[in-house]
Amino acid sequence: MGGLADLWRTDRAVRLAPVGAAACSALLPLVQVGLAFSYVGNGVGTGLWSIAATAAYLPLHLRHVWYAARAHRPPLGGWSLAVMAVVILGATPLAGNMWPRAYTALVVSFLLVLPAPWSYVGYVAVVATAAPVAHTLGLSWAAAPWLTFSVLCGSAALLMLVWLAAALTRLQTAREALAQRAVMQERRRIDDDLRHSLGSALESIAARGDRAAGKAAGGEPADAAEELTGLADDSRRTLAEARRRVRGYRQPSLRTELETAAALLTAAGIVTRLDLPRAGILDTIAPQQRDALRATVTRLLREGNARACTITATVLDGRVLLEVRADGAVETIEVPA
């Protein structure tokens, strides 16, 4: 779509976003393993238990993140979440007093797999127990609140990455659906136009040809010649009309452009209203005006601060004036006849 192509060319971003979310989700548990070896009160034994437990739960957690980042719920997610919870909670007495940091992965998976309100209940319950559990394992009360803060910040950061990746995926899906709908609308418009214009003309030509054939067979050569002459004239007019309409089809439809622009803005969260005259508008839009309309839509999408938008089309002396009004700002585009 010309000017919008640069903004909506998100194929690479959509592919890389889930990979980035999964990579960051794997990074925090690896840091946790290092803490299990090095923090005060921990040693080789706690470190080994931390490695074993992390190797057991991390693939399940990354599976949850991968599906969620691609805007899907993981199949059998409840079972994999249950196994993950058993591993993390079961390793708590053995993997050192910093192991409750691993609760970050657990609460993130709660929110990604479980439906509300159970996901929120599990999140709050696990976060609330992180500091007391760490203190029971030997961590001082001075350090325990920071552990809870670490779980909160770590889970928030991971969730933002996952939800951003999922939003990109949904946005690309919406873009593809809008493009398909625009194609279907244009095909329907062309089909209706041909049926009501060239269709009736071709039926008239066929009927006139039948009459000419009947008169020729009935021994009326003069009348048959007259019908054939009229048939040739009708055929030329129909051919000229067909060529004119084909040239028009090569130009984009103004209505389709306006409907696509409104749909794109709506998909981006901007409440958009399309106000068209009852008498109808021009069939096509020139490339220059089309590019101006798309540039305006691109600007609104990039700025991201518009909440409502109204696109108004007004017919004046055969011209169409397009007025794009968004949060008090107005831009006018003139479409000549």
N, C-alpha and C positions, 0 to 999 in steps of 0.2 A: 504494500500500500504506500509506496513512495516514501513520504516523510515519516510515516509511522513505522516503516520497516526497521529503521535503526533502533527505535525504542523497543519494539516488540520482538526483535531478533534475540530471543532468550534461550535458544536451544542449548547452547553451550553452558549457560548459567544453570539451567535446569538439570543438566547432566552432572555438573560438578557440585552443586549444592548438597545433595545427599552424601556424596563422598566426603565433603568437608565436615558435615555434621557427624558422620561416623568416625572420621579421624580424630576430631576433638573429643568425642565420647570415649575413644580408646586411650587418649592421652592422660586424662585424669586418673583412671585406674593404674596406669603405669607409674605415675607419681606416687600414688598410694602405696604401691609395692616398695618403692624406695624409702618411704617413711616408715614402713614396717620393719626395715632393717636398721635404720639410723636414729630413730627418735628415742628420747630418754625412756628407759624401761623396756625397750624392745631389743630383739637380738636375732640371731640366725634362725632360731626356732619359729618365732613369730613371722619372720620374713618368708620362710619356706611355706608356712601355712597360708600366708597372704598370696604367694605365687600360685599355689594350688587352687585356692578359692577363686582367685581372679581368672585363672585359665578355665574354670568351670562356668562361671556366670557371665564373663565378658561376651562370648559369642551370642548368648541369648539376648543380652542387652543391645548389642550392635544390630541384631536382627530386628528388635523393636524399633530402634532408631532408623534403620534403613527403610522399613516399610512406612513409618510415619512421615519421614522426610519426602517420600514419594506420594503422600496424601492417601495412604491406605492403612487399614488396620491389619496387623499380622495375623495370618490364619493360626488358629490354636494358640492365640496370644495369651489366653488365661492360663493355660497349662505351662507354657514357657515362663510366664511371670511367676507362677507358683514355685517352679523349680529354682528360679533365680532367687526368690525370697528365702527359700530353705537354705540355699548355699550361703548367701550373705549373712543371714541371721545365725545359721549354724556355725559359721566360722568366727563369729564375734568373740567368744571366749578364748580363742586360740591364736588369732592373727594380730594381737597387740592392741594397745589402748588408742591407737590412731585408726584402727580399722573402721570405726563408724563413719569415717569419711567416705567409705564405699557405699554408704546409704544414699549418696548423691545419685548413683546409677539406679538404685532401687526406686527412689521417689520419682525420678524421671520416667522410668518404665511404668510406674503406677499411672501417671498422667497420660502416657501414650497409649496404654492398652485398655485400662478400665474406663467404663463410662462414668459420667458424673451421676450422683455425688460421691460414689465410692472412691473414685480416684482422688478427690480432695480430702476425704476422710483418711485414706491411707497416707497421703502426703503429709498431712498435719501430724498424724500419729507417729510416723517414723522420724520426722524432723524433731518432734518434741522429745523423743527418747534418746536422741544422739548424744547430747551432753551428759545426762545421767548415766548412760551405759559407759561412756568413755571414762567418767569419774570412777565408776565401779571397777573398771579395769586398771586403775592406777593413775589416771590423768588428773592433774590438780584442778580445783574449781576455777582457778584463774585462767587456765587454758581451755577448759571445757566449753565456755560460751563461744570462743573463737572457732571451735570445731563446728558448732551449730551454724554459726555465721558462714563458715566455709561451705557447708552443705547447702545452705540457702542460695548463696551466690553461684556456686557451681551448677546447681540444678537450674537456676534461672538462666544462666548463660547457655547451657545446652538446650534448654527448651526453646529459647529464642532462635538458635540456629536451626533446630528441627522445624519449628513453625515457619520460619522464613523460607526454608527449602520447600515445605509443603505449599506455601502461598505461591511461590514461583511455579510449581507444578500445576496448581489449580488455575493460575493465570494463563499459562500456556494452553491448557485444555480449553478454557473459555475462549481464547483467541482462535483456536482451531475450529471450535463450534460456531463462532461468529462468522468465520470465513466460509464455512460450509453452508451456513444459513443464507449468507449473502449470495452465494452461487445459486442456491436453490431458488431464491426469490427472483434473481435475474432470469433464470431459465423459465420460471413460471410467467414472468412478465412477457418474455419473448414469445412463449407459446400462446398466451392469450392474445397478444397483438397480432400474431400471424393468423390465428383462428378467426378473428373478427375482421381482418382486412383481406389478406391474400386468400384466405379460405373461401370466402364468399365469391371473390373474383374468379377463382379456379372452378368453383361450382357453376358459375355463369358460363364460363368458357366451355365446360363439359356439356352443359345443356344446349348451348348454341351449336356445338359440334354435332350432337345427336339430331338436332333439327335439320342441319344442313345435310347430314347423311340420309335422313328420311325423305327430304325433298328431292335429293338426287335419285334415290331409289324409286320415288313415285313419279318420275318423269317431269320434274319441274326444274330444269337446269338454271333458268334465270333466277328463280327464288333461291336455289341452292348456291349460286354464285354470290348473290347478295349476302346470304348468311355467312359464307366463307370470308367475304371481305370484312364484314363486321367482326367475325371471329379473329381475323388477323389483327384488326385494330385493337380489340380487347386484349389480345395476347401481348401486343407491344406495350400497351398501357400497364398491364399487370407486370411485365418484365421490368419496366422502368420503376414502378412502385417497389418491386422486390429489391432492385439494386439500391434505391434510396433508403429503404429500411435496413438493408445489410450494412450500408455505410453508417447509419445511425447506431446500429448495434455495436459497432466497433468502438464507439464512444461510451464512457461510463454513464450509468443512470444517475441522475441527480437525486432521486428519491432513495435509491439504494445507498448512495454515498452518505446521505443524511441519516438514514436508519442505522448504518454501520457505525458512524461516528457516535450516535446516541448510545448504541449498544456497548461500544468500547468504554465510554465514559461511565456508564452504569456499572459495567463489570469492574471498573477501578474504584467503585464506592462513591461516585459522584451522582447524586440524584439528578437525572436528566429528563427534561420534557421536550418533546418535538412538536412544534406548533406549525401545521401546514394549512394553507388556504383550502377551503372547500371546493373552490373552482378548479383546483389542480395546479401543477407546476410544470416547468419545462421537462421534456423527456431526458435531456442529456446535460452534461456540465463540461465545459472546456477544461483542458489540462491545467491551465494557469489557475483558474478558480478552484479546481479540485485540489491542487497542491496547496493553495492558501487555506482551504478548509482543513486539510490534514495537518498543516503546520500549526493551526490554532488548537486542534485537538491534542497534538503532540505536546505543545506548551502546557496545556492544562494538566496532562498526565504527568509530565516531568516535574512541574511545580508541586503538585500533590496537595495544595492547600485549599482547593476549591471544594465546597460542600454541595453546591447546587448549580445547575446549568440549564439554561433554556435556549433552544435553537429555534428561531422563528424565521419562516419564509414568507415574504410579502411580494405579491405580483404588482408591478408598477410599470405601465406603458410597455408591456411585453417583456420587461426585464424581471428578474427575481433578485430581491435583496435578502441576503442571509444575515441574520443578526444573532451572534453568539454572545449571550450574557451570562457571566459567571461571577457571583459574589460582587455585584456592582460594576465590574469591568465589562465593557461592551466592545465588540469587534464586528464590523460590517463588511460583508463580501458581496460584490455585485456580480451577478451572473447574467451576461447579455443574452438576448434572444438569438 
